[in-house]
Amino acid sequence: MTGVWLLDRMIRSGAVRRGLVVSGEQATRVAQTAAREMTDSYDPQFASLSVGDSASAVVLDVSADAADRVHYIELMTCAEYSHLCMGMPSDRTPGIALYTDNKKMHNRDRLKLWPRFHGDFLAKQGRTFDGEEFDYVIQHQVGTRFIDYVNRTAEAEFDTPMPTSLSVVERYGNTATTSHFLTLCEHLRAGGARPGAKYLLVPAASGVVTGALSATITNVGV
């Protein structure tokens, strides 16, 4: 998402006309470490069991038609939460480990960061979330319970129902940096996407990074 944000700004500034953002994840390495070392469900490596491997490539170019357009990408970082999810070499066995404080990472106050940031961004332009008329929302694919929880939190903050939530976490797990675009690709590939639908992609990266990407997609060929 950060790479797409940078490329979007470069295109809007006129520095480039088009570009390619590529990301790959081999996250099952931390799952293997967790499987060796975990002793119970309270272990800080528990979240590592839900990860998956994936790669994605996203092409952006200058929009010549509002029917296919990235409307905006806005991101924010709250560095005070960075210690809640740390990747590093394990001090117990050979390999890479991921230590996450799930209770604090996914508490209600933390999940309010996105809707409040997004709501403030829209309010400055005299707009509302409901008025954006999103057809689909793609949350970070942390897990099914997380996706449901963050959507319920956002409904309460925005005081409006969430659009249809897309997910592939049941099939692929949490593929980290590629999860939003993997989910979007699978949705388009399935053939049920409505041309002209408006999509909202919401990052939830450790750090903590959140924000929103709004786009309309009419040419749904994959």
Summary of the structure (lengths in Angstrom):
residues: 222
radius of gyration: 17.9
end to end distance: 19.8
largest distance: 55.1
contacts: 652
relative contact order: 0.19
helix: 40%
strand: 29%
